[in-house]
Amino acid sequence: MRLTVLGARGSIPVDGPEFTIYGGATSAYLLEAAGQTIFLDAGSGLMAAPEHLEGHVSVLLTHPHLDHMMGLCFFRHLFVADKVVTIYGVRRTIGDVQAQVDHLFSPPLWPVMVESFPADLRFSEVKDTFFLGNVRVDTMEGVHPGGCTIFRITHESKSLVYATDFEHSGDLEERLAEFAEGCDLLIYDGQYFEEEYPSRAGFGHSTPEMGLRIMAEAGAKKLLLTHHDPRHTDEMLAKREQALQAKCPDAAYAKRLQVIEI
């Protein structure tokens, strides 16, 4: 499996010289495995998707918040005639995943309707376990305003867990550790620094320290922290990353266009 970080910023895109290393685009990852092209979320980072992709394209949406969907408006593969793109998601308060996307692509939010795209756009309700070719996808629900899906993606002996927009609550830490047991890569929401968290409890996000704890409990091999706060600059994140790696060399913050072989 090969993972490319297209966007790792949380809440809103940011721009400027102080956001070049860790990036300013919101959540989007490209996972290539067993001939499958899988995007994890569809934030503004989706604009950096490769121009040429063979075969079927799958987009796994964790939840329909704008920072995780806005990239669909400029997703180049929706403009390719007959290109099959399937968007997977969980039914939320607004309706099923098609209703969520339709809501984004509607006036006054956006002038282009879903049916205007030349691609063959399909929608699929996420189940507890499903397959994309030979790639297995397992899911669990996290704690986030409006809900959020956590994905575990496995091919042969390799697996990654994508747990963004996650707030530890009750027994959820233990459940996530069980869900992520033995994974090769845990992508985890580390939006807030530990000292910031008390004033942001209930916002639906977590801290690097909690990520380290879940990594240890799960026996995950690597930890990649994501959903960087829009106020956290390269300088701030680099200092935190250095301190983080002094505790655990296998933990890091996601960087712009970083490629990870799993």
Buried (B, 14 or more C-beta within 10 A) or exposed (E): BEBBBBBBBBBBBBEEEBBEBBBBBBBBBBBBBEEBBBBBBBBBBBBBBEEEBEEBBBBBBBBBBEBBBBBBBEBBBBEBEEBBBBBBBBEBEEEBBBBBBBBBBEEEEBEEEBEEBEBBBEBBEBEEEBEBBEBBBBBBEBBBEEBBBBBBBBBEEBBBBBBBBBBBEEEBBEBBBEBBBEBBBBBBBBBBBEEBBEEBEEBBBBBBEBBBBBBEBBEBBBBBBBBBBBEBBBEBBEEBBEEBEEEBEBBBBBBBEBEBEB
